[in-house]
Amino acid sequence: MTPDEAMQFFGSQNKMAWAFGVTPPAVLRWRRSGKFPARREYELPVAIERHKTRLEGPYKPPEDAIPAPEGQGEA
């Protein structure tokens, strides 16, 4: 995956920078060079998962989940 393809996945330069934990100018440098630095290429799968988690929000149990017994669970 090239930096341009990754940015299309993330949706914007700022979102891609957030997922990698870098500044937007760093992402711009990657796009201009057409490739990721070796370390960032290795981190790409982690950044993708971080982005997906951000989109999906915090974990919520399914609506049909078995409720916790009285006095346990949510406070």
Protein Blocks (a to p, Z undefined) as FASTA:
>chain_A
ZZklmmmmnopaklmmmmnopafklmmmmmmnopacfklmmmmmmmmmmmmmmmnopadd
dfkbccddehiajZZ
